[in-house]
Amino acid sequence: MVEGVIGVGLPALKVVANAVQLLKIPIWGCSACAIARRIEESELEIGAVMKDIPDYIKIVGERDRNLSF
């Protein structure tokens, strides 16, 4: 799902995702966003998992930094 995604002034999402995976940082997909786009968890990149809004709220509250793309 990350092929061809390139943000303005950023490296390709595939490059970022590969670096994140090498560092063993969890990659989450937003379940609400996935439902709206008809994306199944099986379509996510290897190692990525779906998480719900309560999961995001919990982790943001526990951390001083996070990345959203």
Secondary structure, 3 states (H helix, E strand, C coil): CCCCCECCCCCEHHHHHHHHHHCCCCEEEEHHHHHHCCCCHHHCCCCEEEECHHHHHHHHHHCCCCCCC
